[in-house]
């Protein structure tokens, strides 16, 4: 009976074991390999995001470099366009005897053409206002052109309206009529108006109060009696001559 009872106890112990837990563990172990691809996918997405973030600064830098190169190209093109014009200037001065000189200097290696130069005496409360609107066919390269006070003439009492016509230099014909006068002693200063010209590329330019710009339309005229210039301007060769990329 004891033997039989022992076998029964063994059977009872075996019957009490629950195989469901083992199966559950087996299922859990079988499910673990399924999680690895998800983890790898997360790492792949993260790596892609990092790669994008790392390439953004390089892309921004490339855009900035390209924009800087474009700006430099545009600046170089502007400087090249102004190369000759930037070396043309106009001003007034006095000689050792105190007489006024009107200068137009071309420091480029090429001539300028269709030159116009306006100036007038600076006088307060003078009813006799004279304005010079001088035109020249060209100014040679590497030269300083000057018109002297002694060459300036005007006709007393003759007024040609608000905008006197241009006077070509040298004069196409001798001055006609009477009453031509020279420099008035009341005129203590000369005020420079504008200087305009055409460069070697056919572009029109204007200097006004020292500033250079491309000319659109006609030049601003000065009002008053037409002034004339007697004889030829003087030309002086200059050593500092060449192309320029500034101005």
C-alpha positions in Angstrom: 0.0 0.0 0.0 2.9 2.3 0.7 4.3 1.7 -2.7 1.1 2.4 -4.3 0.7 5.5 -2.2 4.2 6.7 -3.3 3.4 6.3 -6.9 0.2 8.3 -6.4 2.1 11.1 -4.8 4.5 11.2 -7.7 1.7 11.3 -10.1 0.0 14.0 -8.2 3.2 16.1 -8.2 3.5 15.7 -11.9 -0.1 16.5 -12.5 0.3 19.7 -10.5 3.0 21.1 -12.8 1.7 23.8 -15.2 3.1 23.5 -18.7 1.4 26.8 -19.6 4.2 28.8 -18.0 6.8 27.1 -20.0 4.9 27.8 -23.1 4.6 31.4 -22.2 8.3 31.7 -21.6 8.9 30.1 -24.9 6.7 32.6 -26.6 8.5 35.4 -24.8 11.8 34.1 -25.9 10.5 33.8 -29.4 9.2 37.4 -29.3 12.6 38.9 -28.5 14.1 38.6 -32.0 11.1 40.5 -33.2 12.1 43.6 -31.2 15.6 43.9 -32.6 14.5 45.2 -36.1 12.5 47.9 -34.4 15.5 49.1 -32.4 17.7 49.0 -35.5 15.1 51.1 -37.4 15.1 53.7 -34.6 18.9 53.9 -34.7 18.7 54.3 -38.5 16.3 57.1 -38.3 18.4 58.8 -35.6 21.5 58.4 -37.7 19.7 59.9 -40.7 18.6 62.9 -38.7 22.2 63.4 -37.4 23.5 63.2 -41.0 21.0 65.9 -42.1 21.9 68.1 -39.1 25.6 67.7 -40.0 25.1 68.6 -43.6 23.0 71.8 -42.9 26.0 73.9 -41.8 27.9 72.9 -44.9 25.0 73.7 -47.2 24.6 77.1 -45.5 28.3 77.8 -45.9 28.2 76.9 -49.6 25.3 79.3 -50.1 27.1 82.1 -48.3 30.3 81.5 -50.3 28.3 81.5 -53.6 26.5 84.7 -52.6 29.9 86.3 -51.7 31.4 85.3 -55.0 28.3 86.7 -56.9 28.7 90.0 -55.0 32.4 90.2 -55.8 31.7 89.5 -59.5 29.1 92.3 -59.5 31.5 94.7 -57.7 34.2 93.8 -60.2 31.9 94.5 -63.1 30.9 97.9 -61.7 34.5 98.8 -61.1 35.4 97.7 -64.7 32.6 99.9 -66.1 33.8 102.9 -64.1 37.5 102.2 -64.8 38.1 105.1 -67.2 35.5 107.5 -65.9 36.8 107.3 -62.4 40.1 108.8 -63.6 38.4 112.0 -65.1 38.0 114.9 -62.8 37.4 118.7 -62.8 38.2 121.5 -60.5 39.3 125.2 -60.3 42.5 126.7 -59.0 44.7 129.8 -59.2 48.0 130.3 -60.9 51.0 132.1 -59.2 49.6 135.4 -60.3 46.2 134.8 -58.7 44.3 134.2 -61.9 41.7 131.5 -62.1 42.2 128.2 -64.0 39.5 125.7 -64.8 40.9 122.2 -65.0 39.6 119.0 -66.7 42.1 116.1 -66.1 42.0 112.8 -67.9 44.3 110.3 -66.1 43.3 107.4 -68.3 45.3 106.0 -71.2 42.4 106.7 -73.6 40.8 109.9 -74.8 37.4 111.1 -73.7 34.9 112.7 -76.2 31.8 114.9 -76.2 33.2 116.9 -73.3 31.0 119.6 -71.7 32.1 121.8 -68.9 30.0 124.4 -67.1 31.1 127.1 -64.6 30.2 130.7 -63.5 31.6 133.5 -61.4 30.4 133.5 -57.8 29.1 137.0 -57.2 26.5 138.3 -54.7 23.9 140.7 -56.0 25.4 141.1 -59.5 22.7 141.8 -62.2 25.2 140.8 -64.9 25.2 137.0 -64.4 27.4 135.1 -66.9 27.5 131.3 -67.4 30.0 129.3 -69.5 28.8 126.1 -71.1 31.9 125.0 -72.9 31.9 122.0 -75.3 35.0 120.2 -76.6 35.3 117.4 -79.1 37.8 115.5 -76.9 40.4 115.6 -74.3 43.6 113.6 -74.9 44.7 110.8 -72.6 47.1 111.4 -69.7 46.6 115.2 -69.8 45.5 118.1 -67.7 43.4 120.6 -69.7 43.1 124.1 -68.4 41.2 127.2 -69.4 42.6 130.5 -68.1 40.7 133.4 -66.7 42.3 135.6 -69.5 40.5 133.5 -72.1 37.0 134.1 -70.7 34.8 136.7 -72.5 31.2 137.8 -72.3 29.1 140.3 -74.0 27.9 143.2 -71.8 24.2 143.5 -71.6 23.5 140.5 -73.9 21.4 137.9 -72.2 20.5 134.7 -73.9 17.8 133.5 -71.6 17.8 131.2 -68.6 19.9 128.6 -70.4 22.6 130.0 -72.6 23.7 127.9 -75.6 26.9 125.9 -75.6 30.1 127.5 -76.8 32.4 125.2 -78.7 36.1 125.3 -78.0 38.0 126.3 -80.1 35.5 128.8 -81.4 34.1 127.9 -84.9 34.2 131.6 -85.9 35.5 134.9 -84.4 33.4 136.6 -81.8 31.0 139.0 -83.5 29.4 142.1 -82.3 30.5 144.8 -79.9 30.7 145.0 -76.1 32.8 142.0 -75.4 34.4 142.2 -72.0 37.0 140.3 -70.1 37.1 139.2 -66.5 35.2 141.5 -64.2 37.2 142.5 -61.2 34.2 142.1 -59.0 34.3 138.4 -59.7 36.4 136.9 -56.9 35.6 133.2 -57.4 34.6 130.7 -60.0 32.0 128.1 -59.2 32.3 124.9 -61.1 29.0 123.4 -62.4 29.4 120.0 -64.0 31.7 118.1 -66.3 30.3 115.5 -68.6 32.0 113.2 -71.2 31.8 110.0 -73.1 34.2 107.2 -72.2 35.9 104.6 -74.5 32.9 102.3 -74.2 30.4 104.9 -75.4 28.9 105.5 -71.9 28.0 109.0 -70.9 29.2 110.2 -67.4 28.8 113.3 -65.3 30.9 114.8 -62.5 28.9 117.0 -60.1 30.2 118.3 -56.8 32.9 115.6 -57.1 30.5 112.7 -57.4 30.6 110.5 -60.5 27.5 109.0 -62.1 26.2 107.9 -65.4 24.4 110.7 -67.3 20.8 110.3 -68.3 19.5 113.0 -70.5 21.1 116.4 -70.9 23.5 118.2 -68.5 22.1 120.7 -66.0 22.5 124.2 -67.7 23.5 127.3 -65.9 21.4 130.4 -66.4 22.8 133.8 -67.5 24.6 135.5 -70.4 26.5 133.2 -72.7 30.2 133.2 -71.9 32.8 132.6 -74.6 36.4 131.2 -74.5 39.1 132.8 -76.7 41.8 130.6 -78.1 42.8 127.0 -77.4 42.9 125.4 -73.9 46.3 124.5 -72.6 47.3 120.8 -72.2 49.9 119.5 -69.8 51.1 115.8 -69.8 50.8 114.0 -66.5 52.8 111.0 -65.4 50.3 109.3 -63.1 48.2 107.8 -65.8 46.6 104.3 -66.2 43.4 102.3 -65.7 41.6 102.2 -62.4 39.1 99.9 -60.8 37.9 102.3 -58.2 36.5 105.8 -58.2 
